[in-house]
Amino acid sequence: MTEEKRISIEVNQISFSYRKKPVLSDISFRVLEGECIAVAGVNGRGKSTLLAVLAGILKPKEGTAVCHGKVGYLPQSISLFEDMTVEDNLRFFAGLAKCAVPKELPFRLDDKRKERVGRLSGGQKRQVSIACALLGEPKVLLLDEPAAGLDVEYRESLLQLLQEKKTAGCTIL
């Protein structure tokens, strides 16, 4: 007997416009639990907008978008507090996720905990942002260009991390 997978992400006929410029028009799809789906397309076609709608940051003009379970969201731009340390940023986002900061961090970030985010490289800031998105063991990960700014070694680490999450049943878009 096979186990049926549940729907993790449901998008039904959503449309979204910035002022009068349509960005998303009548988009519908479903993603099952444990699936990893890439959203591809040319710049400016609404990929980031779609993820922001799914994360609940933007409201669609029409239709519905639902993620079932706790969501981890990585925006395209770095959204960290530059004057705070890595540890303080993690504590802040852990508070929002209602969880503790893990003892071990991905990407060997443990030795950067006391470092101010403003002193980190772009790739290191992306690593901290990914660590924040993973807080609280989300069931759905919405990742907007997660490999941007990462060097080859950390891209490999990211792929391994995402494979582990997928194997554990996390849905990744």
Disulfide bonds with the S-S distance in Angstrom:
none
